[in-house]
Amino acid sequence: MAEAFLQVLLDNLTCFIQGELGLILGFKEEFEKLKSTFTTIQAVLEDAQKKQLKDKAIENWLQKLNSAAYEADDILDECKTEALIRQKKKYGCYHPNVIAFRHKVGKRMKNIMEKLDDIAAERIKFHLDERTIERQVATRQTGFVLNEPQVYGRDKEKDEIVKILINNVSDAQTLSVLPILGMGGLGKTTLAQMVFNDQRVIEHFHPKIWICVSEDFNEKRLIKEIVESIEEKSLGDMDLAPLQKKLQDLLNGKKYLLVLDDVWNEDQDKWAKLRQVLKVGASGAFVLTTTRLEKVGSIMGTLQPYELSNLSQEDCWLLFMQRAFGHQEEINLNLVAIGKEIVKKCGGVPLAAKTLGGILRFKREERQWEHVRDSEIWKLPQEESSILPALRLSYHHLPLDLRQCFAYCAVLPKDTEMEKENLISLWMAHGFLLSKGNLELEDVGNEVWNELYLRSFFQEIEVKSGKTYFKMHDLIHDLATSLFTASASSNHIREINVKGYPHMMSIGFAKVVSSYSRSHLQKFVSLRVLNLTYIGPKQLPSSIGDLVHLRYLNLSSNDRISSLPKQLCKLQNLQTLDLHDCWSLSCFPKETSKLGSLRNLLLDDHNELNSMPPRIGSLTCLKTLGCFVVGRKKSSQLGELRNLNLYGSIEITHLERVKNDMDAKEANLSAKENLHSLSMRWDGDERPQGYESEEVEVLEALKPHSNLTCLTISGFRGISLPDWMNHSVLKNVVSIEIRDCKNCSCLPPFGELPCLESLELWSGSAELEYVDSGFPTRRRFPSLRKLIISDFDNLKGLLKQEGEEQFPVLEEMEIRWCPIFVIPTLSSVKKLVVRGDKSDAIGFSSISNLRALTSLQISYNEEDTSLPEEMFTCLANLKYLNISKFKNLKELPTSLASLNALKHLDIIRCDALESLPEEGVRGLTSLTQLSIVHCEMLQCLPEGLQHLTALTNLSVMGCSTLAKRCEKGIGEDWYKIAHIPHVFIS
């Protein structure tokens, strides 16, 4: 991995030499020489990295080189920092501080140059080959013959792909292309071979051609190989034009199948040229391609890529067994138990199962198997394992500027969810990202992350609350880990993670320490990242200001920190300061505005802050500001946000301190196009009488940019929400939450918002009767999927006038403490939660309007003694029913019997319930699980239970009379439940 870090260093050196800062301190000549020497060494690195596996001297040489690179990087970083300080303070060349710095750095520069000269001279004795790193990629050859004695777990995938191929009716000009996509080792080639040799495919296509493309996507080579495959003979050397004509003659009007296996080409033009030659076949001609790169799939594919999933644990075990035991009749059961644990390491990757099974093929001692079980895959002998060499192909295909970013992922915990935005901040902190043109570093990081995702390094992508989370397959994590040959010395440790949650890895330049100690700040002076989350100190020491290289400081989830030392403001390179969940934090240092490099101030409202630090608006690099607390002084009011180009989300609290719309306009929210989530909160009830009208003006002046996707307003006391809450400004909004706006007697036209997916209304006006009073002729809430309404005493319904195209995709509803609310007819709602009393039976009866309902929870009712019969009559699709905390409910309706699809029934804390309806229970023919919890008045179980043959689980808890009657073998009700396999009585 030395080549990756060296490239980062060379890029940084170039940037510094060419920029203005490089001229200020006068070390330009020395840095030029450093760059030249490193460039000379870089030329032999690819060969050195391969040979170090077998040559200890080369491994030691690489470690010396790594150490020198780290040292040079530290010197460069200190020079950048000093130049910035000097630029700000306008120090002259002869200022004592400048002279002292030049003297100190001059000695270190001389020392590092001598070391580098020795390293450069030493390389000669190893006779290393010079080569261009990026193109040195091992290739593999594949053919159409299926070599596997038996393929496990891929029959379904084979059938699906065969059907896609033979049912294809596209014309020749379209030329259908189906990419099979997946990480290395998943068995893409094997699956393609299965398809290629399937009898249905053999009968449907002629000719069938298999080409292993690999690294070299050369039009002339590929056309020549396709022609040779069809004619089954070698061709002499021919020019491209006659080759193209020959191929078109051979394919003209034919329903051919061409498999292009192992494609890495990302050049759209190269594929377009070959595709043009191939577009002469008959209708139904097909190209099947396999690739690890989603980008290749998008360039080549005319059909959605077929993403190959991992093998099941069972299929992985069968494959492992085939390799490890062959046809052996008697198998040691202890080896089987160890083998099953080994298979878990494979993570569903066939190549891993085959390889580990192969390693153990002729080994029958338990200790040999235990060694493989207890070893990391990247520590197994490379000559025995083909896993990492196969995966390294993906690494070697990475551009140099992506390699270090990928390798860094080894530091992150294995098999856990990672946050994309945090990873990008860590890449930035280590200097792995360089600005490109006008792009912000965060945007560069986003490009890098996307590139790694498209190359199958990341998986299981999920977006939650505006942030992107992902995982790495364990084998990909092992690949990243294998790139680190040794840990760095304490002088070159760049990252300290105090052992907490989540657990990080000690590897290379990153170190996990068991507990925090002040000595760490003196010992590890090169730190870029310091992670003290969860178990950090009560107070940071003043020596934190000596960590001149520090860029990322995580103090989150430390509820003892009440303040930060003023020396923190000396950290001129600090980019990220994470203060999430610092519950006791009450103030910032006064000179926080001196943190000129700060890009991410990660805050929430879980603290004691009463205002922001003064002049935070001068931090013009700031991109993420999670929370802004409006202060009483001008230096901490909304005007501080004016010139900040904020990204992501922000919560603005204590808006009651904004006195007029002019002050609100100072925030300049309408210009913040990168702000996607905005929360605005008025706090406290101590507001002057008559201030409500001013609040309306303030909120009107806080109009956001139309790129906004999430909006929350809470504590607003104005009589109406602002005019900008319309389909023009909120055209991209997917989520809206309105809380404690008790004076708003009507709501904006939310039904007109085209992208709104989630709407939450909490504790609103007692005068509000309908959520939307818009015209029924228009389509309302076209995208809404989730709706929560809570605490509206007089809310009658959703729409004043119902129309045909209302709520067409609504899936989830939650109605809490809305006593007179009536549910309308909605065709798509699948999940409903109802809490609180109803003023009459109509409220519960209206539930039957939701005919697609599959899940229903009703709870927290103190008045009703029964439920209306018609409530369940139309719920033929209901699978889950929960009735809980009905204080006076004595009986359930017999219409339970109409719930033929019901699988789970939970009855919890219904204190007055005396019996279950005999006829109603008998009709629950699909019921598999019944739970009765804390229903003390329930005397016995219905006879109908013994006829429910699908019932497999019964739980009775906190029901003393019932528990006695259900006692195994002797209870009066035991015969009713004896047929149920799993009975739990407590």
N, C-alpha and C positions, 0 to 999 in steps of 0.2 A: 504493500500500500504506500510505500515511500514515494512512488511516482505521483500519486494523487496529491499528497501534501506538498510535495516539491512544486507541483504545478500551481497550487494555490499561492505559495510563497513567491514564485516567479511573477505571477500576475500582480500580486501586491507590490512587489519591487518595481515593476514596470509602471504601475499606476503612480507610485510615489515619485519616481524619477521624472516622469513626464509632467507631473502636476506642479502647482505653485509651491506647495509645502516643501517639496524636495530641494528648492533653491534656498530656503530660509536658513537652514543650519549649515550648509556648505559641505555636506558629505556626499555630494552627487557622484564624485569619482569613485569613492569607496563602494557605494552601492552598485555602481555600474560593474565594478570588478566582481563583486559578490554574485551578481546576476550572471555574468559571463562564466564564472567557475561552476555555478550550479547548473547552468545550461549544458556545459561540457559533460558533467557527471550524469545529467538526466538521460543523455543519449544511450548509456549502457544499462540503465536501470531495469528495463524489461528482461534482459538476459540474466542480470544479477538476481532478480526476484525468483526466476525459475531455478537457478543453480543453488540458491541458498538452502533449498530443501535437503541437498546432499553434501553441501560444503559449508562447514561451520565457520571457516575464515570469512567467507563471503557474507554469511549471516551477521557476523560481528562487524564487518565493514559497513553493512547497511544500517546497523544500529548506531554506529558512529556518525554516519551521514544524517540519520534521523535527528540525533541529538544536536548536531551542528545546525540543521535546518530550524529546529525549535529555537535555538539560541539566536540565530540570525533574525527570526521572526519577532522575538522579543525586542531586540535592538531596534528593528524597523518600527515596531509599534510605539516604543518609547520616543523615538525621533518624531513620529507623526504627532504624538500627544504634545511634546515640547514645542513643536513648530506651531501648533494650534494655540497653545497658551501664549507663546511669544507674539503671535499675530494679534491676539485679542488685547494683550497688554502693551503692544507696540514697544517691546524692549529693543534696544539697539544691539549691535554686534558685540559691544564691549560691556554690556551689563554684566555684573558679577555672576548672576544666576546662569546666564548664557555661557560664559567662559567656563564655569564649573561643570556644566552639563557637557560641553564639547570635550573637555579634558577627560571626563569619566567615560563617555561613549567612545572617544578616540582610542583609549586603551583596550576597551572590549572589542572594538572593530579590528584592531591589530591582532588581537588574540584569535578571533574567529577566522580571520583571513589565513593565519598560519595553520590552524586546524584544517581548514578547507583545502589548502594547498597540499597538506599531507594526505588527506582523503583522496584528492584527485590523483596524486602520484601513485598511491597504493592501488588504485583501480587497474593500473597498467599490468601489474603482475598476475591479475586474474584472467587476462586475455578475454575480456568480455566483448561481445559483439555489439556494435552500434546498430540501433534499429529504431524506426518510428513506432512509438508505443501504441498509438491508437489502432494501427492496422494489424498488430500481431495477434491474430485470433486463430485458435486451433479450429480446424473444420472437421466435420464428421460426414461419413458416407452412409446413405440408407438405400434400401431397395424395396421392391414390392413384395418379396417373399416373406411370409410371416414366420419368424424363427422361433416364436414362443411355443413350447409344447402345449400349453393351455393358457388362455387369457381369462382372467377373472374379473367379473364386475363391470364389463363393458358391452354386454349384449344389448341392453336397452339403448345405449348411445349409438351403437352400430345400426340398429334398426331405425332409429329416428333419422340418422343421416342418409341411410339408403333410401328411405321414403322421400326425403327432400330431393334427392338426386333423380329418382325415377319418376317422380310426379311433376318434375319441372317442365313447364310448357313455354318458357321464354324463347323468343326468336333469336336467330344467330347474331343479329346486330347488338342485342343486349348482352349476351354471353354471361350466364349466371356464374358467380364465383362465391363459394362458401368457405370462409376461413374457420379452421379449428384453432381455438385460442386457449392458451394455458401456460403456466410456469414450466420450467425445465423439469423433466423426469415424470410428468403426469401421464405420459403414454399417448401423446398426440400421434406420433408416427405409427405406433402399434394399432391405434384405432383406425387410422387411414389405411393401413395394410389390411385390416379386417374388412373394411368397406370395399377396398379394391378387389379383394378375392371372394366377395360374396357372390353366390350364384345368380341372384337377381341382377346384380350390376354387370356380371359377365354377359348375361343374355341381353341386357338393355343397351349397352354401349359398345361401339366399335369404331375406331380402335381405342384401347386403353393404354395410357402412357404414364410412366412413373419417372419423375425427375427429382433428384436431390439437389436443391438449389444452394443451400448453405450460404456462405458469405459472399460468393461471387455472382451477383445478379447481372450477368453480361448477356445482352440480347443475342449476340452472335453465337456464343457458347450454348445458350439454352435452346435456340432454334436448331442448332446442329445436333444436340443430344436428343431432341424430340424426333427429328427426322430419322436419326440412327435407330431410335427405339421402335419406330413404326416399321422401318424397312429391315430391321434386324441385321444391319451390316454397318461397318465403319465407313465414314466419308473421308475423303482427302480434304486438303485445305481449300475452302471456297470463300468467295466474297459474300458480304451480307446480302446483297440484292438477289442473287440467284438462290441463296439459301431460303430467303423469305418466299420466293415464288415456288420453290420445291415444296415447302411446308404447306403453303396454301393449296397447292394441287392435291396433296395427300389428305388434307382435312376438308376440302370443299364438299359441302353437302353431307358430311358424315356427322353422326351423333356420337361424338367422341367424349371420353373422360380423360382429363389431364390432371394428374396429382403433382403439385409443386410442393415438395416437402422441405421443412426447415428454412423458411424464408426470413431474412433479416433486412431486406432492402426497404429503405424509407424514402426513396426518391420516386416521387409520383410519375415523373417523366419516363423513367426506365420502364415502369410497368405499363404506362400508356402505349409506348412503342410496341411492346410485345403483344399487348392486348389487341392492338389494331391488326396485327398479323393473324391472330387467332380467330377473329370474328368472321369466319367463312364457313363454319360448320352448319349442320342442320339445326332446326328448332330442337331444343332440349340438350344441346351440347353443354358440357359442364367443366368447370375448373374447381378442384378441391385443393385448398392450401393449408399447411400447418405453420403456426408461428407462435412465438412467445410475446410478440409485440402487438398491442392493441392498435397502434398507429398503422402497422402493416395491414391489419384487418380492415381498418377504415379506408385505406388507400385502395386495396384490391377488391374488397367484398362488395357484391351487389345485394347480398343477403345479410341479415343480422349474424355476426360471428357466433359460432357454436362454442360456448365457453365450457371447457371440460372441467368437471368437478373432481374433487378428491375421491379416491376409492373408500368404500366403507371399511370399518375396522375388520369386519368378518372377511371381506375379500382380500384385504391386505394380509391377514393371517394365512389364508389359503395359499396365496402367492409365496409368502415367506416359508411356509411348510414345504411347498414343492421344491424350493431351492435348498432349504436346510436339510431336509430328510429324504428327498427323492422318493423312491419306491420302498423305503425301509418298512418292514412289517411291524417290528416292535419299536416303540418310541418311549424313551425315558420321560415319565410324567413330570419330573422336576424340570427337565429341559423345556417341556411344553409350557410350564408356568413361567419360566424365565423368558421364553420366546415371546409369549403374549405381552410381557412388559416391554420387550425390545420393539415389538410392532407398534406400540404407542408412540415411539420416537419417530416413526415413519410419517406420521401425520397424513396418512392417506395417499402418499406418493409411491406409486408402483416401483420406480427406480430404487428408492430407498429400501423397500421390502425385498426386492430381488438381490440388491447388493449385500445387505446385512445377512440375508439367508445364505448367499453364496460364500460370504466370509466364514460362516459357521458350518459349511457343508461337510467337512471332514473332521470336525472338532466335536468330541462327545464328552469332554470333561466340563462339569458344571462351572468351574472357575473361569474357563475360557468364555463361556456364554455370559457369565456375570460381568466379566471385563468389558464385553461389548455393550451390555445393558447399562453399565455404570459410566461408560465413556461418552463424552460429547462426540457427535459424528465428526466434527472437524479435527478431533484428536486421533481418529483411527488412522492406521497406516495408509498413505495415499496409494501405494501400489496395490492394496487390496480393495480399496473403495473407489467406485467410479462416480459416487454421488456428487462430491464437490467439484471434480473436474467438469462434470456435465453442467452444474450450476454456474461454474466460473465463466463458462461461455457467455452467459448473460452479463457478468461483470465486465469482461474484456470488450464487450460490444458497447459499453458505456463511454460517452465522450469523457475526456479527462476531468472536465470541470464538474461532472456528476459523481465521479468515483468516491471522492472524499465524503460527499454528502451521504451517499449510500453506506459507506463503511461506518460512518458515525452512528448509524442506527443500531450497531452492536451494543452501544452503551445503554440503550433503552431496554426496559424489562421485557423478557420473553413472554409471549403468549398473553399480552395484555393490550387493551385499547390504547392507542396513542392519539394525541391531538395534533392535527396538521399545523395549526397556527403556532403552537408551542415549539414544535420541531423546527419550523422555519426560523423562529427567534433564536433557537440554539445554534443552528447553522450560521446565522448572522454573527452570533457572539463569538464563534470560533473563527470567523473570517473566511468561511467557505464560499460566501456569495459575494460577487463583485457586481457593481452597478453596470447596467447596459443602457447606454443612451439616456433617454428620459425616464426609463423605468425606475420605480422605487425598489429598494432592496426586497421588500415584502413581495412585490410582483415577480421579481427574479426568482425568489424562493418558491413562489407558487408554480412558476414554470418548471423548476427543477422537480418539485414534488409530483406534478402532473406527468412529467416525463418518466419518472420512476414507476408511477402507477401504471402508465400505459405499457411499460416493459414488464409487467407482472411481478414487480418487487413488493407491491402492497396489495392488500385484499380486504374484504369485508368493510367496504366504505359505508359510513352512516353519518348523516347530518343531523345534529341535535342542537337546538337553541342557537342556530346560526354558526355553529362550529363543526368542523369536519373531523370525524374520528375514523381510525383505520387500524388494521393489524398487519403483522408480517407472519408468513408461514414460518414455522420453527426451523425448517431447513434453510430458508432464505436468511433467517437470523444467524444460523450456524455459518452460512457463507460469509456474512459480514464479520462475524467473530474470527473466522479463519484468516482474515486479512491482517490481523494484528499479530506480529511475530513476538513481541515482547512488551512488557510494561515500561513506561518511561520512568526516568529517575525523578526524584522529588523536585529537582530544578525545573523539570519540564511538564509537571502535572498541570493540566489546563482546566480541569473540572473536578470539583469536590461535591459529592452527594452524601449527606448524612443519612445513615441507614434508617429508613422509615418506610412510609408507604407512599407511592409505589417503590418497590425495590429496584434500584438501578444496578448496572453491571460495573465492576472494576475491570477495566481493560485499557491497554495502551495509555493514553494521556488522561484518562478519567479514573478517579479513585473513589471507592465507597468507604467511608469511615464509620465506625460503630456509634460514635457520639461526637457532639460538637465540642471543640476546645479552642480557646483563643490562640493556642500555639499554631493552629492550622494557618492562621493568617500570616504568621511570621515564616513558617516553613515553606509554604507553597506560594511563592511570590509571583508566579506567572499565571495565576488563575484568570480564566475568562468567564467561568461559570461557577457560582457558589449556590448550592441548593440546600437551604436549611428548613425546608418545609416540615411541618408537624412537630418537630422536636428541637427547634432552634432555641436561642437564649432568651432570657427575659429582656436583656438589652444588648444591642450590638456594641462591641468595643470601639473606641475611637480609632484604633489601628485599621479599621475597615477602609479608611481613607488612603492607606498606603498601597492598596491593591490597584495600581495604576492601569493594569490591563483589564480589569473586571468589566464585563459587559452585561452579565445576566445575574441578577441577585433575586433569589426566591425565598421570601420570608412567609409565604402563605400558611394559613392554618396554625398560626402561633398566637394563641389568645392571651399571652402574657406581655407581649410587646406593646407599650403605651406610647413610645416616642422613638424617633430615630436620631442618631448622633449628628451633630452639625458637620463632622468630618466626612460624612457620606457625600456631601456636596462637592468634595474634591475629585470625585470619580468622573473625570472628563469623558471617559469612554463608555460609561454605563448606558446601555440601550434598553434593558428590560428590568423593571422593578415590580415584583409580584407581591402584592399585599392583600390578596384575597383572604377573607375570613380571619383577619387580624382584629378580633372583637374588641380589644382594649385600646387600639390605636386612636389617639385623640388629637395629635397634631403632627405636622411636618416641620422639618428644619426651615427657618426663615429664608435661607438662601437656596432652596430647592431649584429655583429658576436658573441656577448656574450649571445644572446638569444638561449641558448643551447638546449631548448626543442622545438624550433619552427619547426613545421611540414608543415604548410601551409602559404606561403606568397602569398596572392591572389592579383595579379596585372594585369593590362592591359596596353595598350599604351596610355590611356587617361590621360596623366599627363605631367609634365614638367621635368621629370627625365632625366639627361644627363649621368648617370652611375649608377651602382649598388653600395651598400655600400661595403667598403673594406672587403676582405677576407670572402665573403659570402660562399665560398666553405668549410669553417670550420663548417658550420651548417649542420652536417652530419645527423641530424634527418629529414632534409627538404625533403618533399615528393612532395609538390605542389609548383611550382614556375611559375606563369602564364606568366610572362614577364621577360626577361633578357636583360638589356640595356648594350651593350658592351661599356666599358669606354676607356679612353686613357691611364690610368695608369695600370700597370701590375696587381695590386690587384683587378681590376674590369674587367679583360678580360676573354676570353672564358675558360681559364684554371681553373677558379673557379668552372666550372660545372663538372670537371673530376670525382670527387668522390661522387657526389650527385646521389642517387638512386631515380630519379624523376618519378612521376606517372602522368597520365592524359595528359595535354597539356602544351606546352611552346611556346612563341613567342620570337624569338631572333632578336633584332633590332640593327641598326647601325653597320651592318656587314662590311661596308666600312672601319671601323677602324681596321679590322683584316688584317694584312699586308702580311701574307704568309700562306701556307698550314700547316706548322708546328704548328703555333699558333692555327689554326682551329682544328687540330687533338687533341689538348689538351682538347677540349670539351668532347671527348670520347662518342659521340652520339651513335656510333654503339653498345655500351655495355648497353644502357639504354632500357632494354626490357619491362619496364612498361610504357614507354612514348608512347602514342597512337596518339597524334596530335602534329605536328611540323610545325611552321611557321617561315620562315627566310626572313629577310627584309634588303635591302640596302637602306639607306636614303640619300637624298641630291644629288645635281649634282656637288658639288665641289670635284671632284676626279681628281687625277693627270692623265695626258695623258698616254696612254699605260698601264693603270692599268687593262684593261679588261682581259688580259691573266692571271693575278694574281687572279682575281675574279673566273675564271674557276677552278683554282687549289684550292682555298679556298672552293668553293662549293663542289668540288670533295672530299675534306677531311671531309666534314660535313655529311658523309653517315650515315643514321639512322639505327636502328635495324629493322629487317624484321617484327617485331610485329606492326609496324606503320600502322595506319588506315587512317589518314588525313594528307595531306601535302600541304603547301602553300609556294610559292616562289615569292617574289616581289622586283622590283627595281634592279634586277640582270642585269649587263651590259656586261657579257661575251657573246661570240659568239655562245656557245653551252651549253646546259644543261648537267649535269654530266652523266657518264657512268652507275652509280648505279641506274639510273631511268629506271629499267628494271623489268621483271616479276619475277626475283629471289629475289631481295631486296624488291620490292614493291608488293609482292604477296598477302598481306592482305589489301592493301590500297583500301578504298572505295570512297575517295574524294580527288581530286587534284584541286588546284587553282594556276594558273600562271598569274602574273600581272606585267605589265610594264617591260617586258624582251625584250626590243626593238631591241636587236642585234641578237637574236636567229632566224636564217633564216629557221631552221627546228626543229621539235619537236621530243622527244624520242618516242619509239614505244608504246604509251599509249594503242593502240588496243590490245596488248598482255596481259594486266593486267587482271587477271581472276576475281577479285572482284570489280573492279572500277565501281561505281554506279553514281558518279557525277563528271563532268569535266567542269571547268570554265577557259576560256582563255580571258584575258583582255589586251587591248593596247599592241599588240605585233609587231613583225617586219613587215615592209612594203614588205619584200621579201618573206614572207611565202605564199605559194600557196595552200597547202593542210594540213589538220590536221594530216593525217596519210598516209605515203607513203609505207606501208607494203605490203606483198604479198597478192593478192586477193584470193589465194587458201586457206589461213588460215582463221579461224573464228576470226573476229575482234570485239572488244568491247562487249564481251559476256554478261556482267552484267550491262552495262551503261543504266541508266534510265533518267538522266538529263544532258543536254548539254547547256552551255552558251558560246557564242563567241561574243566578242565586240571589235570594232576598229581595224580591219585588212583590210587595203585598197585594197590589191591585193589577198585576199583569194578567191579561185575559188570554193572550195568545201571541203567535208569531206575526201574523199578517192581519191587518184590519179587513182586507178583502182577499180571499184566496183565489188564485188563478191556477192554470194548468201546469205551467213550467216553473214551479217554485221549489227551491231546494232539491234539484234533480240528483245531486250526488251526496247528500247529507247521510253520514254513516253512524255518527255518535252524537247522542244528546244527553245532557245532564240537567235536570230541572230540580233546583233545591229551594225549599221554603218559598214557593210561589203558590199560595193556597187556592187561587181561583183559576189557575192556568189550565187551559184545555188544549190537548195535543191534536193538531190537525192530521188529515190523511197525508202520509208521506210514504212514498213507495220504496225508498232506498235505505231507510234507517235500520241498522242491524243491532246497535247497542244502545240501551236506555238505562239511565240511573235517575230515580225519583226519590227525593228526600223531603220529609216534612209532612204536616197535616194537609188534608184537602177539605175545603168548606162543604163540598157535597160529593156524591158518588160520580158525578160527571167527569171529574178530574181523573179518577182511576179508570172509569169506563173508556175514556178516550184513548187509552193505551192500545186498545184493540184496533185503532186506526193504522197501527204500524205493522202491516202484515208480513214484512220481510224480517222482522225482529228475530235475532238469534240469542241475545243476551239481555236479561232484565234484572235490575236490582231495585227493590223498593225498601225504604228504611226510614227510621226516625219519625215515627208517627205515634202520637199520644192519645188520639181521640177515637179513631175508627175501631169498631168492634167486629166488623166484617168487611169483606171486599165484594164488589159487585160481580154477579154471575157472568155478565157479558164481557168482563175484563179479559178473559183468556180465550174466548170462543174463536177468534180469528188468527191466533198466533201459532199456526201450523208448523212454522220453521224454528220455534224457540227451542234452544238447546241447553241454556243455562238460566236458572231462576234462583234468585237470592231474596228471601223475605227476612228482614232483620229489624230488631228494636221497635216492634209494634207493641206498645205497652198494654193496650186493651183488646187486641185482636183475639177473638174466641174461636173463630172457625175460618176455614178456607173454603172457597167456592167449589162445588162439584164439577164446575167447568174445567178444573184441572185435567179431567179425563180427555179433553180435546188436545192436550199437549203431547201428541204422539211422537214428536221428534225429541222431546226433552231427555237430556242425558244426565244433567247435574241438578239436584235440588238441595238448597241450603236453607234451613229454617233456624234462625239464630235470635236468641233473647226475645222471644215472643212470650212475655210473662203470663199472659192470661189464656193462652191457647190450650184448649181442653182435649181436642181430638183432631185427627186427620180424616177427611171425607172418604168413606169406604169406596164409593163409586168413582170418585175423582182419582184416587191412588191406583185403582185397578186399571185405569186407562193409560197409565204411564208405561207403556210397553217397551220403550227404548231406554228407560232409566238405568244408568250404570252406577251412579253414585248418589247416596242420600246422607245428608248430615243434619242432625238435630242437636242443637247446642243451647243449653241454659233455657229450656222451656219447662219450668218446674211443674206447671199445672197439667202437663200432658200425661194422661193416665195409662194409655195403652197404644199399641200399634194396630193399624187396620188389618183385617184379614187379607185384604187384597195384595199385601206385600208378598205373600207366598206364591203368587202367580206371576211375579215380575222376574222372568227367567234371565233377563239381561243384567239384572242388578248384581254387581260384583263387590261393591264397597258400601258398608254401612257404618256410620260413626254416631254414637250417642254419648254426649258429654254434658255434665252438669244437670242431669234430669234424674233425680234419685229414685222416684217411683218407677220410671221406665227402665232404669238400669237394673233394678231387681227383677222386673218381669222378663228382661232379656238375658238373664243369667244362663250360661251355657248348660244345656241338658235339663235344667230343673225349673227355669223361669217359665211363667205362664204364657209368655209370648215367644218362647224360643222356637216353637214349631213353625212360626211365621217367617223366621229368618234363618233357619238351619241350613237352607240351600245356598246362602250367600257366602262366597269364598273368603272374603275379608271383612270381619266384624270387629269393630273397636268400641268397647263399652267402658266409660270412665265415670 
